[in-house]
Amino acid sequence: MGWIKLHRQLLEHPLFMQDALYIKVFIYCLLKGYHNDTEIDGIKVKQGSFITGRFRMAEELNLAPASCYRVIKKLESSGHISIESNNKFSIITVSSWAKYQEDKVSGKSKEQRAQEFTDKVLKHDQYPKAMLDDFISYWVEASDTAKKLRFEKQKAFNIERRLGTWAKNSKQFNKDAAGSKIERALSEGERAINILNGKT
């Protein structure tokens, strides 16, 4: 799911300059490769790999099986991909897939990066613990498929400055909330007095 990276140097590679089919099939392989190690029907598939067959691949690429096989074998001999085959299927792996496709922040898992962020935030113990917890919860949020945590999507993120802004906003929110409670209490008190005085 999502996007892949392509280097401009592909345009200058002799293999891809020979025949547009090579770049078509190579990009197909990049798109099909799994972003993480996985298991499908008991078959372990490594990152950058996918399960396929010559005829299925040819059909998806709208190529003749012979042409598809020729291109795949050429990509294998040039070192762009590796192929593990048996009598049922093939597992194609894009060479150096992780080097080019992994995001720079993914050397560590999201959980590890979230914990490092948490540890840094909790050092600012001049702020209430509840506020720090809310801050952490908001900025380490990420969907299951997202590579980056929310704070990693920012162009710049200075924890000290962000905490200062968060604290000011929290104080204003609490002040407004307290003011609303007081206003409601006064309003209810005034209403009670009016009832007692026979006013509606």
C-alpha positions as CSV (number, residue, x, y, z in Angstrom):
1,M,0.0,0.0,0.0
2,G,1.1,3.6,-0.4
3,W,3.9,4.9,-2.6
4,I,7.4,3.8,-3.7
5,K,10.6,5.7,-4.4
6,L,12.2,5.8,-7.9
7,H,15.6,7.3,-8.5
8,R,16.2,9.5,-11.6
9,Q,19.2,7.4,-12.5
10,L,16.9,4.7,-13.8
11,L,16.5,6.9,-16.9
12,E,20.3,6.6,-17.5
13,H,20.6,2.9,-16.9
14,P,21.7,1.0,-20.1
15,L,19.3,-1.9,-19.4
16,F,16.2,0.4,-19.1
17,M,17.3,2.4,-22.1
18,Q,17.2,-0.7,-24.3
19,D,13.6,-1.6,-23.9
20,A,10.7,0.2,-22.1
21,L,9.5,-3.3,-21.0
22,Y,12.4,-3.5,-18.5
23,I,11.4,-0.4,-16.6
24,K,7.7,-1.4,-16.7
25,V,8.4,-4.8,-15.2
26,F,10.9,-3.5,-12.7
27,I,8.4,-0.8,-11.4
28,Y,5.8,-3.5,-11.2
29,C,8.1,-5.5,-9.0
30,L,8.7,-2.5,-6.8
31,L,5.0,-1.9,-6.4
32,K,4.3,-5.6,-5.6
33,G,7.0,-6.0,-3.0
34,Y,5.8,-6.1,0.6
35,H,7.0,-3.2,2.8
36,N,7.5,-5.6,5.8
37,D,8.3,-9.3,6.3
38,T,5.0,-11.2,6.2
39,E,3.5,-14.7,5.9
40,I,0.9,-15.7,3.3
41,D,-0.8,-19.1,3.6
42,G,2.1,-20.3,5.7
43,I,4.7,-19.0,3.2
44,K,7.2,-16.5,4.6
45,V,7.7,-13.6,2.3
46,K,10.5,-11.1,3.1
47,Q,10.4,-7.4,2.8
48,G,10.6,-6.3,-0.9
49,S,9.4,-9.7,-2.1
50,F,6.1,-11.0,-3.5
51,I,4.6,-14.3,-4.6
52,T,3.7,-14.7,-8.3
53,G,3.8,-17.0,-11.3
54,R,4.9,-16.4,-14.8
55,F,1.4,-16.5,-16.3
56,R,-0.2,-14.5,-13.5
57,M,2.5,-11.8,-13.8
58,A,2.2,-11.7,-17.6
59,E,-1.6,-11.3,-17.3
60,E,-1.3,-8.4,-14.8
61,L,1.3,-6.7,-17.0
62,N,-0.7,-7.4,-20.2
63,L,2.4,-9.1,-21.7
64,A,2.9,-12.4,-23.5
65,P,4.2,-15.0,-21.1
66,A,7.4,-15.5,-23.2
67,S,8.1,-11.7,-23.2
68,C,7.5,-11.5,-19.4
69,Y,9.8,-14.4,-18.7
70,R,12.6,-12.9,-20.9
71,V,12.4,-9.6,-19.1
72,I,12.3,-11.2,-15.6
73,K,15.3,-13.4,-16.4
74,K,17.2,-10.3,-17.7
75,L,16.4,-8.4,-14.5
76,E,17.6,-11.3,-12.5
77,S,20.9,-11.6,-14.4
78,S,21.5,-7.9,-14.1
79,G,21.1,-8.2,-10.3
80,H,18.0,-6.0,-10.0
81,I,15.9,-8.9,-8.7
82,S,16.3,-12.5,-7.4
83,I,13.9,-15.4,-8.0
84,E,13.2,-18.4,-5.9
85,S,10.9,-20.9,-7.8
86,N,9.3,-24.2,-7.3
87,N,6.6,-26.1,-9.3
88,K,3.8,-24.0,-7.8
89,F,5.0,-20.4,-7.6
90,S,7.9,-18.0,-7.6
91,I,9.0,-15.5,-5.0
92,I,10.6,-12.5,-6.6
93,T,12.7,-10.2,-4.4
94,V,13.9,-6.7,-5.5
95,S,17.6,-6.4,-4.7
96,S,18.4,-3.7,-2.1
97,W,14.7,-2.9,-1.8
98,A,15.0,-1.8,1.8
99,K,17.9,0.5,1.0
100,Y,15.9,2.5,-1.4
101,Q,12.3,2.1,-0.3
102,E,12.4,2.3,3.5
103,D,11.7,5.6,5.0
104,K,14.6,7.3,6.8
105,V,12.9,7.1,10.1
106,S,12.1,3.4,9.9
107,G,15.5,2.1,11.1
108,K,13.7,1.8,14.4
109,S,10.1,0.6,14.9
110,K,7.3,3.0,15.5
111,E,7.1,1.7,19.1
112,Q,10.8,2.4,19.7
113,R,10.5,5.9,18.3
114,A,7.4,6.6,20.3
115,Q,9.2,5.5,23.5
116,E,12.2,7.7,22.7
117,F,9.9,10.7,22.1
118,T,8.0,9.9,25.4
119,D,11.3,9.8,27.4
120,K,12.3,13.2,26.0
121,V,9.0,14.8,26.8
122,L,8.8,13.4,30.4
123,K,12.1,15.1,31.2
124,H,10.2,18.4,31.2
125,D,8.7,17.7,34.6
126,Q,8.0,21.3,35.3
127,Y,4.7,20.7,33.6
128,P,1.9,18.6,35.1
129,K,2.1,14.9,34.3
130,A,-1.5,14.8,33.0
131,M,-0.6,17.5,30.5
132,L,2.6,15.7,29.3
133,D,0.6,12.5,28.9
134,D,-2.0,14.3,26.7
135,F,0.9,15.9,24.7
136,I,2.5,12.5,24.1
137,S,-0.7,10.8,23.2
138,Y,-1.5,13.4,20.6
139,W,2.0,13.6,19.0
140,V,2.8,9.8,18.8
141,E,-0.5,9.0,17.1
142,A,-0.2,7.0,13.9
143,S,-2.4,4.7,12.0
144,D,-1.4,1.0,11.6
145,T,-0.4,1.6,8.0
146,A,1.4,5.0,8.5
147,K,5.2,4.9,8.6
148,K,5.6,8.2,10.5
149,L,4.3,9.2,13.9
150,R,2.4,12.5,13.9
151,F,5.4,14.6,15.3
152,E,7.7,13.1,12.5
153,K,5.4,14.6,9.9
154,Q,6.3,18.1,11.0
155,K,9.0,20.1,9.2
156,A,10.4,21.1,12.5
157,F,9.6,19.9,16.0
158,N,11.2,21.5,19.1
159,I,9.7,19.7,22.1
160,E,10.4,22.6,24.5
161,R,8.7,25.2,22.3
162,R,5.8,22.9,21.5
163,L,5.3,22.1,25.2
164,G,5.2,25.8,26.0
165,T,2.5,26.4,23.4
166,W,0.6,23.4,24.6
167,A,0.7,24.6,28.2
168,K,-0.6,28.1,27.2
169,N,-3.4,26.6,25.2
170,S,-4.2,24.2,28.1
171,K,-4.3,27.0,30.6
172,Q,-6.6,29.1,28.3
173,F,-8.9,26.1,27.8
174,N,-9.0,25.4,31.6
175,K,-9.7,29.1,32.2
176,D,-12.5,29.2,29.7
177,A,-13.9,26.0,31.1
178,A,-13.8,27.3,34.6
179,G,-15.4,30.6,33.5
180,S,-18.2,28.7,31.9
181,K,-18.8,26.7,35.0
182,I,-18.9,29.9,37.1
183,E,-21.3,31.6,34.7
184,R,-23.5,28.5,34.8
185,A,-23.5,28.5,38.6
186,L,-24.3,32.2,38.8
187,S,-27.1,31.8,36.3
188,E,-28.6,28.8,38.2
189,G,-28.2,30.8,41.5
190,E,-30.0,33.8,40.0
191,R,-32.7,31.6,38.6
192,A,-33.2,30.0,42.1
193,I,-33.5,33.4,43.7
194,N,-36.1,34.5,41.2
195,I,-38.1,31.4,41.8
196,L,-38.0,32.0,45.6
197,N,-39.1,35.6,45.0
198,G,-42.0,34.5,42.9
199,K,-40.4,35.6,39.6
200,T,-40.2,33.4,36.5
